[in-house]
Amino acid sequence: MLNFKTTISGLLAIVFCNLSIAQTKLIKTNEGFELHRNGASYYVKGVGGEVNFDLMIEIGANSFRTWGIDNAEKILDEAQSRGLTVMLGFWLQHERHGFDYDNAEKVKKQFNHFKAAIDKFKNHPALLMWGIGNELDLEYTNPNVWYAVQDLAKYAHQVDPNHPTSTVTAGLDSSEVSYIKARCPDIDIYCINTYGDIGNVPTNIKKFGWDGAYMITEWGPNGHWESPQTAWKVSIEQSSTEKYDVYLNRFKKYIEPNKNYCLGSYAFLWGAKQEYTETWYGLFSKENLPTEPIDALQEVFTQTPIAKPAAKILNFSIDEKTVIDNIKLKAQEKYKAKVDIQLPKDINENQVKYRWRVLEESSDKKSGGDVEEEATEINGLILKGSKMATIVFRAPQMPGNYRLLVSATCNGKVSYTNLPFQVFQREATDKQVQFIKAKYTDMKDFDHQKSFYD
């Protein structure tokens, strides 16, 4: 027979445990759907990435997503301490990386791995929802992957009544909607990673047959695969100011107005990474400084103007030619580059820090966000004005494809842009470029921004 005190203490333990669990419920309304967090409506204003939490809160974000469960306990605890929620992602293996979803033994092993994660984290108070797989449809041929997603979603529902399930596709395609509806009945929320095509999502998701709730779980600038290209087939990246406009307008036009079905979003990427270029998707610089597009997120999340905004990029040229001119330069010749910026209020030119660099075009370009090697920087080419808005630089010696990058930092924020250009070989009749030996006798005085060329 149970001791009375033991029974009471056990019941109290259960009560307090349940109180610590933050319940997320998907609610059907007359207008569509809502997420409810502990009984109150909860609209996700999120970012993708688990860094820089102080700024995350400052810009008005209330949630962030992960792509895997590495350090999940620490990340969830950090979120809880700051009042943030987490879409906890399960990085299911991809067919394009060699995983075989017809191999029952491997599929079972993967299931058990994430089953344990559900058991471990289902009661964490920072957990918002489960993200079961990310872009499993990218370059795939075997739709049995959706059965693997369903197995985990079903198990989550069996043991965890407090958090909805989701899976994430690369863009929106009618065949994936059909597969998920047919093979994943335990998926509650359809999640989409979308960039230039985001404007078509509200119409197409219903057209393709999904009548439930959805979220935009990656969004941002135009993807490199959907951007205009130079004559030599490298993609043209938007400037930070163009990206600012993209984040602002896409949220206002395609995310927020559809909140009856679109339960929120996670902007990409809250961090920095090399993907096609070093700046294409990251909202932070390599040095972990916030970039101009974060201003747009803060504006839409907080509905207030930015007190200390970044500078605006107005124009960028090499010898008065812009990106639409397919710039081709002669090896080792001198050229003038200029960036025109609009300064924020109360900032003068002396308070702007410029940085110029020449990089080889990346030769390690992959798909789906797979890890890439950084592009090689070519030093010693900036001849004059390395800390100004106008420079003189020398084209690289070797023919090939390059980018000229410039950033302007003020108010602690980085604005940036780059110009792709192509270098062609000097002719035998061209005047020889004179090589000047260094005159420096004390190397501590050597200015690495200067060149050995005249």
N, C-alpha and C positions, 0 to 999 in steps of 0.2 A: 504493500500500500504506500502511495506517495506521501511524503511529508508535506504538510500544508505550506510551510515556508518555502520549501523547494518548488512547489507548484506555482506559488505566487511569483517568486523570483524568475522562474522560467517564462511565465506569461509576460512579465514586465520586460524581460529581455527581448521577447518576440515583438512586443509593442514598440519599444524604442528602436529596434532594428528596422521595422517597417516605416517608422517616422523618418528615418534617415535616408530612405530610398526616395529619390525624386521621381515621381511618376510622369512619364510622357505618354499622352494618349492622342491617337488620331481620331478626331471627332467629325462625324458627318453632320453638316448643317443644311439649312434650306438653300443656301447659296453655293455650297461646295464642301470644303473641308477646312479644318483648323487643327493645328497642334495645340494641345493643352499641357501645361507644365504645372503639376500640383494644383490642377483645377482652373488655372488662369490661362487665357490665350497667350500663345508664345510664337512670335514670328521670328524666324531665324535671320539675323544679320551677321553673317559669318565670313570667315576667311579660311583659306586652306594652308595650314602650316602651324607648327607648335613652337614658335619663337617670339621674342619681343612682346611679351604679354602686357607690359605697361602701356605700350602704344596701342595695342589691340583694344584695350579698355578705353583709352583716351579717344579713339576715333568712333566709339559707339558700338563696336562689335559685341555680341553676346555669346558667340559660339565659334568653335573652330573644328575642322575635320582633320583626321589622320588618314594615312593610306595603309598603315599596318599597326601591329601591336607591340613593336619594339618600345621598351620603356613605358608601356601603357599605364602601369600603376602610378609611376611618377608623374606622368602627364595628366592623368585624371586627378591626382591629388593637387597638382598645381592649378588646374582649372577650378577645382572646388574652392581652393583658398582665395580665388579671385572672382568668384561668382560667375564663372563661364561654364558653358556646357560643351560636350564633345560628341561629335559623330565619329564613333570608333570604327575605323576601317579594318577589314580583313583582306590582306593581300593574297587572294587566291592566285595560284600559279596560272600562267598564260600559255596557251597553245603555241604562240609565236616564240616562246622561250623553250619549247621542247616538251611541255607537259602533255601527257596523253590522257584525255578524259574517258577513254575506253579501258584504261588500266584500273581495274577495280581495287587492287591492293593500294595503289598510290592515292586514289581518290579517297579511300577509307582512312588512310593515314592522315591526309590533309583534313578530312572531316574531324577526326579525333583531336587534332591540334587546335582547331578553332572552337570545337565543342568545349574544350578545357578553358578557353578564353571566355566563352559565354558564362560558364559556371563561375569563373573567378571574378568577373567584372559586372555581372548582371545587377548587383545591388549597390554599385558605386553611385553616390549622389550626384556626380558630375555627368554621368552618362545620359546622353539625349536619345540616341538611336544607334542601331547597328548598320554599318555599311558593308555588305557582304559582296566583295569583289569590286574591282575597279577596271573598267574598260576590258572586260573579258572577251568582248566581241571584236576587238581590234585584231585584224588580220587572222581571224579564226575560220575554221571550216567545220568543226565538230560541235553541233548544238547540244550535245550531251552535257556541256559545261553548265547548262541551266538546271539540270537535275542536281548537280553538286551544290549550286546556290540554294535550290529549294530544300535540300536536306538540312542545311544549316539554318535557313529561315524557319523551317518547321520545328526544329529542335529549340530554337530561340523562343518561339511561341509557347512551346510545351513547358519550359522552365522559367520563362520571364514574361509575365503579363504586363510589365511596366514600361516596355520600350518597343517602338515599332521597328520593323525591318525594312531594309532598302537594298537595292543593287544599282550600280552605276554603269551606264553605257557611254561609249565614245560617240557623241552626237546622238541624233535621233533617227532611227530607221524603222520602217514599218515591219520588217521581218523580225527584228529584235523585240518589238512590242508584242508581236504575235507569239513568239517563243516564250517570253516571260509570262504572258497571260496564261498560256497553256501549260507551261511546265513549272512555274513558280507561283502557285496560288497563295503561298504564305508571304510573299513580298507585299508590303503595305504601301510603300512610297517608291515611285519610279524616279531615279536620279539621273541627270544628264550633264555631261561635260560638253560645253558648247561655247564657241567663240564667235566667229563671223556669222554663223548661221542662227544665232540666238533669237533673232527676230521672227524666225519661222516656227519656233518651238510651240508657242501658245496655240497656234492653229493646227499644226501637224500632230501634236500629241493626241488630240481628240480625233483628228482625221484618221490616224493610224489605229485607233481603237482603245486607247487608254482613257478611261473615264474616271480614274481615281486621282489621288493627290500626287503631286510631283515636286521635285526641287531641282534647282540649277546648282550643281555641286562643283563645277569649275566654270569660270567665265572671266573674260578679260579682253585683251587686245585681239585683233585678227590673228589667227594662227598662221604660222609660217607656210603651211600647205595651201592656204587660201588667200595669200597676199600677192600683189603684183611682183613681177620679177624683172631683173635687168636683162639685157640682150644675152648675157652669158649665164642666165638661168640661176641666179641667186636671188633669194627673196628680199624684198625691201621692207625694212622694219619701220613701224610708226615711231615718231618721236614721243618723248614722255608727255608732251602737251597734247598730241593727238590721242594718246592713251588716256590721258585725263578726261578728255571729251567722251571717249568710248565708255569708260567706267560710269561716268555721270549719266550719259544718255541711255545706255543699255539698261541700267537699273531703273531709271524713270519710265522708260518706254515698254520694257519687256518683262521685267521682274515684278516690281511693285504693283502695277495695275492689275496683275493676274493673281493676287494673293488669295483669292477664293479657292484656287486650286494649287497654285505655286506657293508652298509653305515657307519660302525663303531661299537663301542662296549662300554659297561659299565662294568668295572671290579668290582668284588664283594669281600669283602665288605669294603667300605671306612668308617671304624669305628671298633668297637669291640662288640662282642656279644657271649653269650653262645648258641651254637648250636652243639650238640653232645659233644664237649669239648669247653673250653673257648677260644681256639686259632684256631679252625679248619678253619673258614672262614674270620675272622677279619684281616684286614691289619694293625690294631693298637693293642697294648697291652691293658690290662685292665686299665693301668695307662696312656693311650693315647700317648704312644710312638710309632713312626713308626717302623714297622718290616721289616725284610730283603726282602720280596717279593716286597715291594714298589720300591726297587732299580731296579727291572726288569721292572716295569711299566715306571719308569723314562727313562730307557735306550731305550725302544721301542717308547715312546712318543717323546723324544727329539733327538734320534739318536746320543747321546753323552755318553761317559763313565762316570761312577760315580766317583766323586773326592774323596769322603769319604764314602766308602761302609761299609756295615755291615760285621760282621764275618761270616765265613762259618762253618756249622756243618758237621764234617767228620764222626764221629762215636759216638755211645752212648751205654753203656753196664752196666749191673749189674753182678758183678763177671764174667766178660768177656763173658757174654751171651747177645745177641742182640734180637731184636723184633721177629726174625724168630724162636727163640728157645722156644717160649711159656713159658716165665719165671714164675716159681712157687717157692715161698719162704715160709719158715717155720715161723709161727707167732712168733714175738719178737726176732728172731735171727738177728745178725749183718751181713751186707753185704756191699760191696764196689761198688760204682757206679762211672763211669768216662765218661766225655764228651771230645771228641777231636775236637778242632776247628782250623781253619786256620785264622790267624790274618790278618787284612788289613795292607797295607803298612803304615809304620811310627807309628804303634800301638804296644806297648809291653804288656806283660801279666799283668803288674800292672795297666794298664788302662782299664782292662776288669772287669765288675761287674757281678758276677755270682749270680743267685738266684735259690734255690732248694726248691721243695715242693712235698708233697705226698697228693694226692687227692683220695677220693673214686671214683670209676667209677660212672658216672652220672646215676641216676635212673629215670630221667625225660626227656626222649627222645621222640621227637614229629616229625611231618612231616611238610614240607612246610615252615620252618622257624618260626613256632609258638613259642611263648615265652616259655622258659624253665628255671627251677630253676638251679642255679649254683651247681656244685658238692661240696661236703663237704671236706674241707681241714683238714688233721690230723696233728696237731702240735706236736712238741717235739720229732720227730723221727730222725732228722739230728744230729748225734753225733759229727762228726768232719768234718771240711773243708767246712762249709756252704757258704763260699765266695771264694771257689776255684774250679778248674776243676775236682777234685776228692774228693768224700765224703765217709764217713762211716755213714750208717743209719741203723736203726732198723726196721724190718718189723712190720706192725701194729699188734695189739693184736688179733683183730677179723678176722676170716677167711672171705674171699670175694675177690672182684675184685677192683684193684686200678690202679693208674698211678703215675709214678715218672716223674715230670716235671723239666726241667732245662732251664734257659735262660742265654744268655751271651750278655751284652750290651756294645757297644763301638761306637764311632762316633755318639752317640745319637740314635742308632738304635738297636733293639732287635732281636737277633737270638734265636731260641728255638726249642725244640723237647720234646717228651715224650715217655715213655715206659710203656705199660700196663703190669701188673703182677698180679698174683693170689696168695693169701695167704691161706695156709692150716693149719689145727689145729695141735698144738703140741701133741705129743704122751705122754701118762702117764709116759713112761720111760725116756723121755727127761729131761736133767738137768734143774732144775728150774732157771729162770732168776732172778738174784738178784736185788731187789729194794732198791735203796739208797735214804735216806732222804736228802732233800736239806740242804746244809750247810750255805745258805745265810741268814744273819741276817738283812741286809738292802735291801729291795726289789727293791730299785731304781738301785741297782747294778746287778739285776738279768738279765741274758742273756737268752732271750726266745728261742734262737736257741739251747740252751743246753737242755739235757734231764735229767730227774730224774733217768734214768737208768744208770748203770755203763757202 
